[in-house]
Amino acid sequence: MHNLTKSTQWLIILVALALYPIATFAINFNPASVKGLAQAYGFILGQEYSLSRIETDFPEMAVRVELARAQFGATFPDIKAKLETQLQNVMSEKQFQETASTLQTRTREIFARQPITREITADFFEQVKDRSKGEIESPVLEYLLAVKYADHPVGEFSDGFRQRYQTDGTGKSQGIKLKLQLPRSWLGKDGERPHIAQKWISENGTGLDIIMLIIGDTKGYNPTKKEINALVRSGEVKSIAPEGAQFIGAGNFNLEKQTGYWMQVSMPIERAGMKMYQNALIFQLFFRGKGISIQCAATGQTDEIAKVDDSFKRMKPLCQQVLNSLVLTQAY
């Protein structure tokens, strides 16, 4: 009752992958994300079946069942319907109905064979309560969050679903010790390039939005607040834009007793032989002879520029919150 069995998980995965085509929506659909969405959907089916069974076998617990549903629903409102909407965008209506029916039947068959006692139900109510606080195994939690906050990414951060990252000054952090907070559903990875200390990719690593922490050596150069302000005011900041990028705008910001500048650019990029388009926001500040940059970017195919720009607009408030979470521990 507490978790989907391995056989149910594999059924969900195999059915989903067998019906996988390319589609476009808020979630970036690919085999890995479809697998994750299907696992999350199976998780919700299993939980609801378990609560319904308790309600049937122990009618006197109906109030507790409704309370458990309400607790979980408060954290993940309409999540079953939202997952179904996502999966319907991957499959045809007929395929989805057949898949949902198969999963529901298989879930009932598996869970019906599991014993149920008052002690087990008490434990399950506590587990649902914990799930309502986000205590759910990976990658189910990540995809529940990705779906819930697909249209409002900053909401995940604001609601407290965060992960914490810090550097100890070694390796790519080049002597800089800092702390940073990111949304929980974004997967953190080491950067392939020497100056990328860490990167985070949306939708548990299967999305097209990315946040990067970049630390570069400025050979001891620490521009003053006056110099940083003048860089933006004079327009000279445009010369710093990446080669081939279209400069959109720039400005100054103050953080951790430091003055930095931000710049937004759009540019064509090439990934794995594919020509792509990227809209990016770069926050740059200087500390102890190092350049510390937080860069956020939405990416997509060159024929989906409007979609990428829309994704960037949704992502921008999240990027600003991530920047605000930055703590330079050596500044105090």
C-alpha positions in Angstrom: 0.0 0.0 0.0 2.8 2.4 0.9 4.5 2.4 -2.5 4.0 1.3 -6.1 5.5 -2.2 -6.5 8.3 -2.7 -9.0 5.9 -4.4 -11.5 3.5 -1.5 -11.4 6.3 1.0 -12.0 7.7 -0.9 -14.9 4.2 -1.3 -16.4 3.8 2.5 -16.3 7.2 3.1 -17.8 6.8 0.6 -20.7 3.3 1.8 -21.6 4.3 5.4 -21.6 7.5 4.9 -23.6 5.7 2.7 -26.2 3.3 5.5 -26.9 5.8 8.3 -26.9 5.8 10.9 -29.7 7.1 14.4 -29.8 4.8 17.1 -28.4 5.0 20.6 -27.2 3.6 22.0 -23.9 5.0 23.6 -20.7 6.8 20.4 -20.0 9.6 19.4 -22.3 8.6 15.9 -23.6 11.3 13.3 -24.2 11.6 9.6 -23.2 13.1 10.5 -19.8 10.4 13.1 -18.9 7.6 10.9 -20.1 8.9 8.1 -17.9 9.0 10.5 -14.9 5.5 11.9 -15.6 4.1 8.3 -15.9 5.8 7.3 -12.6 4.2 10.4 -10.9 0.8 9.5 -12.3 1.1 5.9 -11.1 2.1 7.2 -7.7 -1.1 9.3 -7.5 -3.2 6.4 -8.7 -1.8 4.1 -6.1 -2.3 6.7 -3.3 -5.9 7.3 -4.3 -6.7 3.6 -4.6 -5.3 3.0 -1.1 -7.4 5.8 0.4 -10.5 4.6 -1.4 -9.9 1.1 -0.1 -9.5 2.3 3.4 -12.8 4.2 3.0 -14.5 1.1 1.8 -13.1 -1.4 4.3 -13.2 0.9 7.3 -16.2 3.3 6.9 -15.6 4.8 10.3 -12.4 6.2 8.9 -14.1 8.2 6.1 -13.3 11.5 7.8 -9.6 10.7 8.2 -9.5 9.7 4.5 -11.0 13.0 3.5 -8.6 14.8 5.7 -5.7 13.0 4.1 -7.0 13.9 0.6 -7.4 17.5 1.7 -3.9 17.7 3.1 -2.3 16.3 0.0 -4.6 18.3 -2.3 -3.6 21.5 -0.5 0.0 21.0 -1.5 -0.7 19.5 -4.9 -4.1 20.8 -6.0 -5.7 19.0 -8.9 -2.4 17.2 -9.5 -4.1 14.1 -11.0 -5.9 16.2 -13.6 -2.7 18.1 -14.4 -0.7 15.0 -14.9 -3.4 13.6 -17.2 -3.3 16.8 -19.2 0.4 16.5 -19.6 0.1 12.8 -20.7 -2.7 13.7 -23.0 -0.4 16.1 -24.8 2.0 13.2 -25.4 -0.6 10.6 -26.5 -3.8 10.7 -28.6 -7.0 10.8 -26.6 -7.7 7.1 -27.4 -4.1 6.1 -26.4 -4.4 8.0 -23.2 -7.8 6.5 -22.2 -6.4 3.0 -23.0 -3.3 3.6 -21.0 -5.1 5.1 -18.0 -7.5 2.2 -18.0 -4.7 -0.3 -18.1 -2.8 1.4 -15.3 -5.9 1.7 -13.1 -6.8 -1.9 -13.5 -3.2 -3.1 -12.9 -2.9 -0.8 -9.8 -6.2 -2.2 -8.3 -5.0 -5.8 -8.9 -1.7 -5.3 -7.2 -2.9 -3.3 -4.3 -5.9 -5.5 -3.7 -3.6 -8.4 -2.9 -1.9 -6.4 -0.1 -3.2 -6.9 3.4 -4.8 -4.0 5.2 -5.2 -3.5 8.9 -6.0 -0.7 11.2 -2.3 -0.4 12.1 -1.4 -0.2 8.4 -4.0 2.4 7.7 -2.7 4.6 10.7 0.8 4.4 9.2 -0.5 5.3 5.8 -2.3 8.4 7.0 1.0 9.5 8.5 2.7 8.8 5.3 0.2 10.9 3.3 0.7 13.7 5.8 4.5 13.5 5.2 3.9 13.5 1.5 1.9 16.6 1.8 5.1 18.2 3.2 7.0 17.1 0.1 8.5 13.9 1.6 8.2 11.9 -1.6 10.8 9.7 -3.3 12.7 11.0 -6.3 11.9 11.4 -9.2 8.2 11.4 -8.3 8.5 14.6 -6.2 10.4 16.4 -8.9 7.8 15.7 -11.6 4.9 16.6 -9.3 6.6 19.9 -8.6 7.5 20.5 -12.3 3.9 19.9 -13.3 2.4 22.0 -10.4 4.6 25.0 -11.1 4.9 24.7 -14.9 3.3 28.0 -15.5 4.7 29.8 -12.4 8.3 28.4 -11.7 9.0 31.0 -9.0 6.1 29.6 -7.0 8.1 26.4 -6.3 10.9 28.5 -4.7 8.5 30.8 -2.9 6.5 27.9 -1.4 9.7 26.5 0.1 10.5 23.6 -2.2 14.2 24.4 -2.3 17.6 22.7 -2.5 20.7 24.2 -1.0 24.1 24.4 -2.6 27.4 25.7 -1.2 31.0 25.8 -2.2 33.9 25.3 0.1 36.5 27.3 -1.9 38.1 24.3 -3.5 38.2 23.2 -7.2 36.1 25.3 -9.6 35.0 27.6 -6.8 38.5 29.1 -7.0 38.7 30.1 -3.3 35.1 31.5 -3.2 32.8 30.3 -0.5 29.1 30.9 -1.1 25.7 29.5 -0.6 22.8 29.4 -3.0 19.3 28.1 -3.1 17.5 26.5 -6.1 14.1 25.0 -6.8 13.8 21.4 -5.7 12.7 20.0 -9.0 15.8 21.2 -10.8 18.6 18.7 -11.2 22.1 19.9 -10.2 25.1 18.7 -12.3 28.7 19.5 -12.5 29.5 21.9 -15.3 31.5 20.4 -18.2 33.6 23.5 -18.7 36.3 24.6 -16.2 34.6 27.9 -15.2 31.1 26.4 -14.6 31.0 25.5 -11.0 27.5 24.0 -11.1 24.4 24.0 -13.3 20.8 23.1 -12.7 18.3 21.9 -15.3 14.6 22.1 -15.0 12.2 19.2 -14.8 14.6 16.9 -13.0 17.2 17.4 -15.7 14.9 16.8 -18.7 13.8 20.4 -19.3 15.1 23.2 -21.5 15.6 25.8 -18.8 19.0 26.1 -17.1 20.6 28.0 -14.3 24.4 28.1 -14.0 26.9 29.3 -11.4 30.0 30.5 -13.1 33.2 31.6 -11.2 36.0 33.1 -13.2 39.4 34.5 -12.4 39.7 38.2 -13.0 43.4 38.2 -12.0 42.7 40.3 -8.9 40.6 42.9 -10.7 37.7 44.2 -8.6 35.9 47.1 -10.3 34.5 49.8 -8.0 30.8 50.6 -7.7 31.4 53.7 -9.7 33.0 51.7 -12.5 30.2 49.2 -12.6 27.6 51.9 -12.8 29.5 53.7 -15.5 29.8 50.4 -17.5 26.0 50.2 -17.8 25.3 53.9 -18.0 27.7 54.5 -20.9 26.4 51.5 -22.9 29.9 49.9 -22.8 28.3 46.8 -21.3 27.0 45.9 -24.7 30.6 45.0 -25.7 30.6 42.3 -23.1 27.7 40.5 -24.7 28.6 37.0 -26.1 29.7 37.0 -29.7 26.7 36.7 -32.0 24.2 37.6 -29.3 21.5 40.3 -29.5 21.7 42.7 -26.7 18.3 43.3 -25.1 19.0 45.3 -21.9 21.2 45.9 -18.9 21.2 47.4 -15.4 22.9 47.4 -12.0 22.1 45.6 -8.8 23.4 45.5 -5.2 23.9 42.3 -3.3 26.0 41.1 -0.4 27.7 44.6 -0.1 28.7 44.3 -3.8 27.5 46.2 -6.9 27.1 44.1 -10.0 25.4 44.4 -13.4 22.8 42.3 -15.2 22.4 41.8 -18.9 19.8 40.1 -21.0 20.7 38.7 -24.4 19.2 36.4 -27.0 21.4 34.3 -29.3 21.6 31.3 -31.6 23.4 28.3 -30.3 24.3 24.9 -31.6 23.8 21.8 -29.5 24.5 18.3 -30.7 24.4 19.4 -34.3 21.0 21.1 -33.8 20.6 24.9 -34.3 18.8 26.3 -31.2 17.7 29.7 -29.9 18.4 30.9 -26.3 17.1 33.8 -24.3 19.4 34.5 -21.3 19.7 36.7 -18.2 23.2 37.2 -16.8 24.0 38.5 -13.3 27.6 39.4 -12.8 29.4 40.6 -9.7 33.1 40.7 -8.6 34.5 39.6 -5.3 38.1 38.9 -4.1 39.5 39.0 -7.6 36.9 36.6 -9.0 33.9 37.1 -11.3 30.8 35.4 -9.9 28.0 35.0 -12.3 24.5 33.5 -12.1 23.1 32.9 -15.6 19.6 31.7 -16.5 18.5 30.7 -19.9 15.5 29.3 -21.7 16.3 27.3 -24.8 14.4 25.8 -27.8 14.5 25.2 -31.5 14.9 28.2 -33.8 11.3 27.8 -35.1 10.0 28.2 -31.5 11.4 31.6 -30.7 8.0 32.9 -29.3 7.7 29.8 -27.1 11.3 30.2 -25.8 10.7 33.9 -25.0 7.5 33.0 -23.2 9.4 30.4 -21.1 12.0 33.0 -20.3 9.4 35.4 -19.0 8.1 32.7 -16.7 11.6 31.8 -15.6 12.9 35.4 -15.0 11.3 35.9 -11.5 12.7 32.6 -10.4 16.2 33.6 -11.5 15.9 36.8 -9.5 15.0 34.9 -6.4 17.9 32.5 -6.9 20.2 35.5 -7.1 18.7 37.0 -3.9 19.5 33.7 -2.1 23.2 34.1 -2.8 25.3 34.5 0.4 29.0 35.3 0.2 30.2 33.8 3.5 33.6 35.5 3.2 31.9 39.0 3.0 31.1 39.0 6.7 
